[in-house]
Amino acid sequence: MSRHAANGSAARAVFFDLDGTLLDTAPDMAAAVNALRIEQSLEPLPFATIRNQVSHGAAAVVRTAFPHAPEADFRALRDRFLTLYRPRVAAESRPFPGMPELLDALEAAGVPWGVVTNKPAWLAEPLLEALALRQRAIAVVSGDTLPERKPHPRPLLLAAERAGVAPRACLYVGDAERDIIAGRAAGMRTLVACFGYIGPMENARAWPADGWIDSPQEVLPWIARGEPA
């Protein structure tokens, strides 16, 4: 589905959000936060309860697991969660179905791809390395690469600069409203990854995106659609 027509040259680079777009990381984050709940003598939460929060980062996942924790206790819980999560950051995390084929197709077409995520580099880099994706990405901009994070456009502008591609010739795919806001502010076309971690209370169709996709392969037709009108 397209919000507006496009013209001009085809997209020359594609950037992805990490959690909930490029990779299905929810199993490992859920395992870590449920291990923390067990340490606190609490029952594990259902996977579906945690999954919808993963794109919003560690703080959202921990707050879901400990909704009534005072702020001082919450900071300690978040730190412990990260300690539990780091050793298993890639234990069960995998690309979403269809994503390996999409990356292969982009590379075969000479279209570089990269990652712009709010996940800190000390988690994002080992995760991508473990899945043999880091060396294939033309750029990886993490949540601590710059002082600004999404929804600020600067991380996306840096990714385009590192790829040597003008922002208007880039496509950004994400599963959170902040992704779409950042992409549009950077002057990129944007797609909502509806297969990602979008909660039932989120109206993704109201986000100011150029399109919405239900599988990674649906990115390919957008490559030839050109720059935003």
Summary of the structure (lengths in Angstrom):
residues: 229
radius of gyration: 17.4
end to end distance: 15.6
largest distance: 58.5
contacts: 782
relative contact order: 0.20
helix: 44%
strand: 14%
